[in-house]
Amino acid sequence: MKVLFVHNNFPAQFRHVAARLARDPANEVRAIGADTARAPRGVQLSRYAFRPAASAETHPFARRFDLECRRAEQALYAASMLGAEGFRPDAILAHGGWGEALPLRSVWPDARILNYCEYFYRARGSDVNFDPEFPSLGIDGLAGLSARNAMNLLALADADLGVAPTLWQRSTYPAEFASKIRVVHEGVDTELVAPDPAATCRLEDGRTVGRDDEIVTFVARNLEPLRGYHVLMRALPAILKARPAARVLVVGGFGVSYGQRPPAGKTWHQIFLDEVAGEIDASRVHFLGHLPYGSYLDVLRVSAVHVYLTYPFVLSWSCLEAMAAGCVLVASDTQPVREVIADGENGLLVPFHAPERLAETVIGVLSERERHARLGAAARRTIVERFDAESVCVPAMMRLIRGASAPGEGAEPGTWPMG
């Protein structure tokens, strides 16, 4: 079978299924990606160069679409070269949100195209206007938000099927597209991401901590409001006061991945750290930045309680990986999280906008770690049973690639338990 993956940051969400396909010598696996893409073993990668070149003359509503069209042009060049070499994919998996999927049907009209449906922007019921602390979008902003979906819709229209990683993410798409979108998560390597009672983690000050220490962990790609960084920081004074032996390990960069940008010259990290600086012992709060994957997993493995907070938005890999590592999660009671965590069964849920409830719940876990250990064990079972890449998610994706019926084909939104 000949399969093509298209993603500017390949392998990204396709890493597990691409690796499975590449292990079979009967398959020919190719990929198209940007300069940041990398090629797993057995995958032939064609890179394209992309340099954003926004024009001040482009209407603000169309600037994102303009950039995506420029990326589509580069992807078209790469696809045309593959076609000229005689490559004719049986199936194509592409992320529809970057523009690269736009030329694929024109180049390969007979291929089976699966479009990765990560998120559809909405004015209500999602991340936009969720947090009253930050200014809401005006009418112009909402119009521009709708325009961000243009390339996403074109990709889905061209595709044979859409694939969303969670039921909630599928629910963000217009109802008329629901029957075209299947729900299959990319999966978690539960053999690699697993508890380790002997795990240790070396901090930036040279200190080494382990499972016997009171470690509170928090992970986000970048420390920003959309992932609840401000709520965490406002909970820390009470947590650190009640638990004098506790340390907080924060993993994430100081830039912006999602949501609003901070005032010029500032970072969300510093803004909310400054807000509580006089109320916490800063020597017990460790900002570790971005970590190599193995070091990040060690942070999860030494965690006594892991805090995961998010607006109604894309569910983070870190949430599922923390569960796979056996962490006791205290998480926000928001739609994406409720899909994987049942309060009191495999984690604990608190209102997003309630730092005092977050602090109270974290303190409770630290105070009775043995009693709460069952939640971490149950969290891992959830991931092994529903999100294991090798036994659950990749086989489901392989069925979609081959065009066979997969669990939930034709099901209405919300009726198919993931995996």
C-alpha positions as CSV (number, residue, x, y, z in Angstrom):
1,M,0.0,0.0,0.0
2,K,1.2,3.5,-0.8
3,V,0.4,6.1,1.8
4,L,1.3,9.8,2.0
5,F,1.2,12.0,5.1
6,V,1.0,15.7,4.8
7,H,1.7,17.9,7.8
8,N,4.0,20.9,8.1
9,N,5.4,19.5,11.4
10,F,5.3,15.8,10.5
11,P,5.1,13.3,12.1
12,A,3.0,15.2,14.7
13,Q,-0.3,13.5,15.2
14,F,0.6,10.9,12.6
15,R,3.7,9.5,14.4
16,H,2.2,6.2,15.6
17,V,0.3,5.2,12.5
18,A,3.2,6.3,10.2
19,A,5.6,4.1,12.2
20,R,3.2,1.1,12.0
21,L,2.8,1.5,8.2
22,A,6.6,1.9,7.7
23,R,7.4,-1.3,9.6
24,D,5.7,-3.3,6.9
25,P,8.0,-3.7,3.8
26,A,4.9,-4.1,1.6
27,N,4.0,-0.4,2.2
28,E,5.6,2.6,0.6
29,V,5.3,5.5,3.1
30,R,6.0,9.1,2.0
31,A,5.5,12.4,3.8
32,I,5.4,16.1,2.9
33,G,6.4,18.6,5.6
34,A,8.1,21.9,6.2
35,D,11.6,22.5,7.4
36,T,10.8,21.5,10.9
37,A,9.5,18.1,9.9
38,R,11.5,14.9,10.6
39,A,11.4,11.5,9.0
40,P,10.8,8.4,11.2
41,R,12.5,5.3,10.1
42,G,11.1,3.9,6.9
43,V,9.4,7.1,5.8
44,Q,10.6,9.1,2.9
45,L,10.2,12.8,3.7
46,S,9.9,15.6,1.1
47,R,10.5,19.0,2.8
48,Y,9.4,22.4,1.5
49,A,10.7,25.8,2.5
50,F,8.1,28.2,3.9
51,R,8.7,31.8,4.9
52,P,5.6,33.7,6.0
53,A,5.2,36.9,3.9
54,A,2.1,38.7,5.2
55,S,1.1,41.7,3.2
56,A,-0.2,44.9,4.8
57,E,-2.5,45.2,1.8
58,T,-4.2,41.9,2.5
59,H,-7.5,42.3,4.3
60,P,-7.2,41.3,8.0
61,F,-9.9,38.7,7.6
62,A,-7.9,37.1,4.8
63,R,-4.4,37.2,6.2
64,R,-4.4,33.7,7.7
65,F,-6.0,32.4,4.4
66,D,-3.3,34.1,2.5
67,L,-0.5,32.5,4.5
68,E,-2.2,29.1,4.2
69,C,-2.4,29.6,0.4
70,R,1.3,30.3,0.3
71,R,1.9,27.1,2.3
72,A,-0.4,25.2,-0.1
73,E,1.7,26.5,-3.0
74,Q,4.8,25.0,-1.5
75,A,3.0,21.7,-0.7
76,L,1.8,21.7,-4.3
77,Y,5.4,21.9,-5.6
78,A,6.4,19.0,-3.3
79,A,3.4,16.9,-4.3
80,S,4.0,17.6,-8.0
81,M,7.5,16.4,-7.7
82,L,6.3,13.2,-6.1
83,G,3.8,12.7,-8.9
84,A,6.5,13.3,-11.5
85,E,8.5,10.5,-9.9
86,G,5.5,8.2,-10.4
87,F,4.3,8.1,-6.8
88,R,0.5,7.5,-6.7
89,P,-0.7,7.2,-3.1
90,D,-3.6,4.9,-2.3
91,A,-4.4,6.9,0.8
92,I,-3.4,10.4,2.0
93,L,-3.6,11.6,5.6
94,A,-3.4,15.4,5.9
95,H,-3.9,18.0,8.5
96,G,-6.5,20.4,7.0
97,G,-5.7,23.4,9.1
98,W,-2.5,24.6,7.5
99,G,-3.4,24.9,3.9
100,E,-1.3,21.9,2.7
101,A,-4.3,19.8,1.9
102,L,-5.7,22.3,-0.7
103,P,-3.9,20.9,-3.8
104,L,-4.0,17.2,-2.9
105,R,-7.2,16.3,-4.7
106,S,-6.0,18.0,-7.8
107,V,-2.7,16.2,-7.9
108,W,-4.1,12.8,-7.0
109,P,-7.8,12.7,-7.8
110,D,-8.2,9.0,-7.1
111,A,-6.5,8.8,-3.7
112,R,-8.5,8.1,-0.5
113,I,-8.0,11.3,1.5
114,L,-8.4,11.4,5.2
115,N,-8.5,14.9,6.7
116,Y,-7.3,15.4,10.3
117,C,-10.0,17.6,12.0
118,E,-8.3,19.1,15.0
119,Y,-10.5,22.1,15.8
120,F,-13.2,24.3,14.3
121,Y,-13.3,27.9,15.6
122,R,-16.6,29.1,17.1
123,A,-17.9,32.2,18.7
124,R,-19.8,30.3,21.4
125,G,-19.2,27.1,23.4
126,S,-15.5,27.0,23.0
127,D,-12.3,28.9,23.9
128,V,-13.5,32.3,22.6
129,N,-15.1,34.4,25.3
130,F,-14.8,31.6,27.8
131,D,-12.7,33.6,30.3
132,P,-14.4,36.8,31.5
133,E,-11.0,38.1,32.8
134,F,-9.9,38.8,29.2
135,P,-11.6,41.1,26.8
136,S,-14.1,39.4,24.5
137,L,-13.8,39.6,20.7
138,G,-15.9,42.3,19.1
139,I,-17.9,41.9,16.0
140,D,-14.8,42.4,13.8
141,G,-13.0,39.8,15.8
142,L,-15.8,37.3,15.5
143,A,-15.9,37.8,11.7
144,G,-12.2,37.2,11.5
145,L,-12.6,34.1,13.7
146,S,-15.1,32.6,11.2
147,A,-12.7,33.3,8.4
148,R,-10.1,31.2,10.1
149,N,-12.2,28.1,9.3
150,A,-12.0,28.6,5.5
151,M,-9.1,26.3,4.7
152,N,-10.4,23.8,7.2
153,L,-13.7,23.6,5.4
154,L,-12.1,23.3,2.0
155,A,-10.0,20.4,3.2
156,L,-12.9,18.6,4.7
157,A,-15.0,19.1,1.5
158,D,-12.2,17.5,-0.6
159,A,-11.6,14.6,1.8
160,D,-13.3,11.2,1.7
161,L,-13.4,11.3,5.5
162,G,-12.5,13.5,8.4
163,V,-10.8,12.1,11.5
164,A,-11.1,13.9,14.9
165,P,-9.1,12.9,17.9
166,T,-12.0,13.3,20.4
167,L,-15.8,13.4,20.4
168,W,-15.7,17.0,21.7
169,Q,-13.3,18.2,19.0
170,R,-15.6,16.6,16.4
171,S,-18.5,18.5,18.0
172,T,-16.9,21.8,17.3
173,Y,-17.5,21.3,13.6
174,P,-20.9,22.2,11.9
175,A,-23.5,19.5,12.5
176,E,-23.9,18.9,8.8
177,F,-20.4,17.5,8.6
178,A,-20.7,15.2,11.6
179,S,-21.5,12.1,9.6
180,K,-18.3,12.6,7.6
181,I,-16.0,12.8,10.6
182,R,-14.8,9.7,12.5
183,V,-13.3,9.8,16.0
184,V,-10.0,8.1,16.3
185,H,-7.3,9.4,18.6
186,E,-3.6,9.2,17.6
187,G,-2.9,7.3,20.8
188,V,-0.4,7.0,23.6
189,D,2.6,4.7,23.8
190,T,1.6,3.2,27.1
191,E,4.7,1.0,27.4
192,L,6.9,4.1,27.2
193,V,4.6,6.4,29.1
194,A,4.2,4.4,32.3
195,P,4.6,4.7,36.1
196,D,8.1,4.1,37.5
197,P,8.3,3.9,41.3
198,A,12.1,4.5,41.1
199,A,11.9,7.6,38.9
200,T,13.8,10.7,39.9
201,C,13.9,14.2,38.4
202,R,16.8,16.5,38.7
203,L,15.8,20.2,39.1
204,E,17.6,23.3,37.8
205,D,19.1,24.0,41.3
206,G,20.8,20.5,41.3
207,R,18.2,19.0,43.7
208,T,16.9,15.5,42.9
209,V,13.3,14.6,43.7
210,G,11.5,11.3,43.6
211,R,8.2,9.6,44.2
212,D,8.4,10.1,48.0
213,D,8.5,13.9,47.7
214,E,5.4,16.1,47.6
215,I,5.6,17.1,43.9
216,V,2.9,19.1,42.2
217,T,3.3,19.2,38.4
218,F,1.9,21.3,35.7
219,V,2.6,21.1,31.9
220,A,1.7,23.3,29.0
221,R,3.4,24.0,25.7
222,N,3.5,27.6,26.8
223,L,2.4,29.1,30.1
224,E,-0.7,31.0,29.1
225,P,-4.3,31.6,30.2
226,L,-5.9,29.2,27.7
227,R,-4.1,26.4,29.6
228,G,-5.0,27.8,33.0
229,Y,-1.6,29.0,34.0
230,H,-3.1,32.0,35.8
231,V,-5.4,29.8,37.8
232,L,-2.5,27.6,38.9
233,M,-0.4,30.6,40.0
234,R,-3.3,32.0,42.1
235,A,-3.7,28.6,43.8
236,L,-0.1,28.3,44.8
237,P,0.0,30.6,47.9
238,A,-2.6,28.4,49.6
239,I,-1.0,25.1,48.5
240,L,2.5,26.1,49.5
241,K,1.3,27.4,52.9
242,A,-0.7,24.3,53.7
243,R,2.0,21.9,52.5
244,P,5.4,23.2,53.6
245,A,7.3,20.3,52.0
246,A,5.6,20.6,48.6
247,R,7.4,21.7,45.5
248,V,5.8,22.7,42.2
249,L,7.4,21.7,38.9
250,V,6.1,23.7,35.9
251,V,7.0,22.6,32.4
252,G,6.4,24.9,29.5
253,G,7.8,27.8,27.5
254,F,7.2,31.5,28.1
255,G,5.7,32.3,24.6
256,V,2.2,32.1,23.3
257,S,0.7,29.0,21.6
258,Y,-3.0,29.8,21.8
259,G,-5.3,32.6,22.8
260,Q,-4.6,36.2,23.5
261,R,-1.1,37.7,23.6
262,P,0.1,39.5,26.7
263,P,0.8,43.3,26.7
264,A,3.8,44.3,24.6
265,G,7.1,43.6,26.3
266,K,5.6,41.1,28.9
267,T,4.9,37.4,29.2
268,W,2.0,35.7,30.8
269,H,4.5,33.8,32.8
270,Q,5.9,36.9,34.4
271,I,2.6,38.7,34.8
272,F,1.1,36.0,36.9
273,L,4.2,35.1,38.8
274,D,4.5,38.8,39.8
275,E,0.9,38.7,40.9
276,V,1.7,36.2,43.7
277,A,5.4,36.8,44.2
278,G,4.9,38.3,47.7
279,E,2.8,35.3,48.8
280,I,4.9,32.3,47.8
281,D,8.3,30.8,48.5
282,A,9.8,31.1,45.0
283,S,12.5,28.6,45.8
284,R,9.9,25.9,45.9
285,V,8.4,26.7,42.4
286,H,10.6,25.4,39.6
287,F,10.1,26.6,36.1
288,L,11.7,24.0,33.9
289,G,11.0,25.4,30.5
290,H,10.8,23.0,27.6
291,L,12.3,19.7,28.3
292,P,13.5,16.7,26.3
293,Y,10.8,14.1,26.1
294,G,12.5,11.7,28.5
295,S,13.0,14.4,31.1
296,Y,9.4,15.5,30.7
297,L,8.2,11.9,31.4
298,D,10.4,11.8,34.5
299,V,8.5,14.9,35.8
300,L,5.2,13.1,35.4
301,R,6.6,9.9,37.0
302,V,7.6,11.8,40.2
303,S,4.3,13.7,40.4
304,A,2.2,13.4,43.5
305,V,-0.6,15.4,41.9
306,H,-0.8,16.7,38.4
307,V,-2.8,19.8,37.6
308,Y,-4.3,20.0,34.1
309,L,-6.4,23.1,33.2
310,T,-7.8,24.1,29.9
311,Y,-10.4,26.3,28.2
312,P,-12.8,24.3,26.0
313,F,-10.2,23.7,23.3
314,V,-8.0,20.9,21.9
315,L,-7.3,18.2,24.6
316,S,-3.6,18.2,25.3
317,W,-1.3,15.2,24.8
318,S,0.1,16.0,28.3
319,C,-3.3,15.3,29.9
320,L,-3.4,11.7,28.5
321,E,0.3,11.1,29.1
322,A,-0.1,12.2,32.7
323,M,-2.9,9.7,33.1
324,A,-0.8,7.0,31.4
325,A,2.0,7.7,33.8
326,G,-0.4,7.0,36.7
327,C,-0.6,10.6,37.9
328,V,-3.4,11.7,40.2
329,L,-5.0,14.4,38.1
330,V,-6.8,17.5,39.4
331,A,-8.2,19.0,36.2
332,S,-10.6,21.6,35.0
333,D,-14.3,20.7,34.7
334,T,-14.4,21.6,31.0
335,Q,-15.8,19.7,28.1
336,P,-12.6,18.3,26.6
337,V,-11.5,17.0,30.0
338,R,-14.9,15.5,31.0
339,E,-14.5,13.2,28.0
340,V,-11.6,11.4,29.6
341,I,-11.9,12.1,33.4
342,A,-14.9,11.2,35.5
343,D,-14.8,13.0,38.8
344,G,-13.9,10.8,41.7
345,E,-13.3,7.7,39.4
346,N,-10.0,8.4,37.6
347,G,-9.3,11.9,38.6
348,L,-10.8,15.0,40.3
349,L,-12.5,17.9,38.5
350,V,-12.7,21.5,39.7
351,P,-14.3,24.6,38.2
352,F,-11.8,26.3,35.9
353,H,-12.3,29.8,37.3
354,A,-11.9,28.7,41.0
355,P,-8.3,28.8,42.2
356,E,-9.4,28.3,45.7
357,R,-11.1,25.0,44.8
358,L,-8.0,24.0,42.9
359,A,-5.9,24.7,45.9
360,E,-8.3,22.9,48.3
361,T,-8.4,19.8,46.1
362,V,-4.6,19.6,45.6
363,I,-4.0,20.0,49.3
364,G,-6.5,17.2,49.9
365,V,-4.6,14.8,47.6
366,L,-1.2,15.7,49.1
367,S,-2.7,15.1,52.6
368,E,-4.0,11.7,51.8
369,R,-1.8,10.3,49.0
370,E,-2.5,6.6,49.7
371,R,-6.3,7.1,49.6
372,H,-6.0,8.9,46.3
373,A,-3.6,6.5,44.7
374,R,-6.5,4.5,43.2
375,L,-7.3,7.5,41.0
376,G,-3.9,7.4,39.4
377,A,-4.2,3.6,38.8
378,A,-7.7,4.1,37.3
379,A,-6.4,7.0,35.1
380,R,-3.8,4.7,33.6
381,R,-6.4,2.0,33.0
382,T,-8.4,4.5,31.1
383,I,-5.6,5.3,28.7
384,V,-4.5,1.6,28.3
385,E,-8.1,0.6,27.5
386,R,-9.2,3.5,25.3
387,F,-6.1,5.3,24.0
388,D,-3.3,2.7,23.7
389,A,-1.6,3.4,20.3
390,E,-0.5,-0.1,19.5
391,S,-3.6,-2.0,20.4
392,V,-6.5,0.5,20.0
393,C,-5.9,3.7,18.1
394,V,-3.5,2.7,15.3
395,P,-5.6,-0.4,14.3
396,A,-8.7,1.9,14.2
397,M,-6.8,4.3,12.0
398,M,-5.5,1.6,9.8
399,R,-9.1,0.5,9.1
400,L,-10.0,4.0,8.0
401,I,-6.9,4.2,5.8
402,R,-7.8,0.9,4.1
403,G,-11.4,2.0,3.6
404,A,-12.8,-0.8,5.8
405,S,-15.5,-0.2,8.3
406,A,-14.3,1.1,11.6
407,P,-16.1,1.1,15.0
408,G,-18.6,4.0,14.9
409,E,-18.9,4.4,11.1
410,G,-22.0,6.5,10.6
411,A,-22.6,6.9,14.3
412,E,-24.1,10.1,15.6
413,P,-21.8,12.5,17.5
414,G,-21.4,11.4,21.1
415,T,-22.6,7.8,20.6
416,W,-19.2,6.0,20.0
417,P,-16.9,5.7,23.0
418,M,-13.5,6.6,21.7
419,G,-11.3,3.6,21.0
